[in-house]
Amino acid sequence: MNSVSINSTGQRSAAVMASGVVAILGSVVTAIGILIGMMGLLLSFGRPNPMETMPGIRTITAAMMVVFFAIAIWGAFSGVGLIRFRNWARISVLIWAGITAPICLIVVAMIAFIPLPTPPDSAVTGAMIRLVVVIFYGGPLAILKPSECRLPPA
């Protein structure tokens, strides 16, 4: 069933539309970043492994990137469904958020413990990288309100 979300004044919900736009933009930015990472990974396959203790690290990294890319594409399709006011998209976005929120929490928590090397002549410091990562991954978590995380009435 493809019913349209209409508020009490008879207009379409702007919040649902905005959620769709944010889902699409976030998914596209994430997908582009993953594609750039995949390109770098493909370029590194002919080189010696920097971590001899973990011989399958490139394969594991490639598999993780494929899974994260699929999640990003799912988010983009769900965002399009939200913009079109499809009921399936609301449920899909809730499931998608339930998968991506723990991933974001793990990234934000781990960035505090991972040592980041900084070249001596670089204008970008480790603190700047940490700040950007925390804002990118922690920003969506900061606006999350547990009291509003429930399915809409049928």
N, C-alpha and C positions, 0 to 999 in steps of 0.2 A: 504494500500500500504506500502510495507516494503523497501523503497529505502535507500541506504547507503549514509551517509554524506561524500562527497568527496570534498577536497579543490581544488584550481586551479592547483596544481601540480599532481593531480590524486591520492593523498594519503588520507587515512581516517583522520578525525580531531582528533588530540591528546587532544584538549580542551574538546571535547564531551566525550571522553574516561575518562579523568581525572575527569570530573563532575560526571560521573557514579560511579567511584571508591569512590569519596568523599561522594556521596549520600548513597552508600551502607555502608561505614564505619560509617558515622554519624548515620544512621538509626539503625545499629546493636548495637552500643554503647548505644544509647538511649533506644532501646528495652531491652537490658540487664539491664540497670538501672531501667526501669519500672518494669521488672519482679522481681528484688530484692525488690523494693518498694511494689509490690503486695504481695510478700512472707511475708514481715514484717507486712503488713496490715492484711493478713489472720491470722498471729500469734497473732495479737492484738484483734481479734474478741471475744475471750473468757474473756477478761479482762474488768474491769470497764472503762467507757468512761471518759477520762480526761477532757472533755469539756461538762459539763452537760447542758450548755446553747445551745449547738448545738447537739441534739441527733442523727441526721442523718449524721454527718460529715464523718463517715467511709463509708457509702453508697455513698455519693457524691464523696469522694476521689476515691473509687473503680471505679465508673463510669467514672470519669475523666481519670484515668489510662488506662481504656479500650479504650477510645477514642484516647488518645495519643499513645497507643500501635498500634492501627490501622493506625494512621498517619505514625508512624515509619515503619511499614510493607509496607505501600504504597510507602514510600520513597525508601525502599530497592528494591522493584519490579521495580520502575521507574529507579533506578540506573542500574539494570540488563538490562532493555530495552535500556538505553543509551549506555551501553557497546556493545550491539548487534546492535546499530545504527538504532533503530526503530523510525519512525516519531512520533508515538503515545506517545513515552516516552518523547520526547521534550516538548510536550504540557502538559503531566502529571507532569513533573518536574516543569514547570512554575506555574501550579495550586498548586502543593505541596509546592513550595516556597512561594506562596502567602498566604498560610495557616500558615506555620511554621514561617515566618518572624515576623508577629505580636505577635505570642506566645513568641518568643525569646525577642522581644522588651518589652513585659509585664514582663517577668522574670527578665531581666536586670534592668528595672525601679523599680520593687518591691523589689529586693534584697537590695536596698539602704535603704528601710524603715522597713524591717522585723528585729526585734531584734533577734540576734542569741546567745543562751546561750552557754557558754564555761565552761566545767568542770574545776575546779581549777588546776588539775594535768595534763591537756591535753597539748600536744605539738602543737595541731592545734588551731589556734586562729580564731575568727570570721572574721578578715581581710583576712586571708588566704582563708577561704571558699568563701568569697565575690569575691576575685580575681579569683579563679578557676571558679566560676559560670559566672562571667563577661567574662572571656576568652572563656569558652565553648559556651555560648549563644551569646556573642557579636562578637566573631571572624568571624563567617560567615556573620554577618551584616556589618562588617567593610570592607569586600571585595566587597560588593554589589555596583554596579555602575548603577544608575537609567537610564543613557543613553543607557546602553546595555541590559536593561530589555524589550525586545520586541521579538515578534515571528519572526523566520527566514522566509525569502521569500519562498513561496511555489514552 
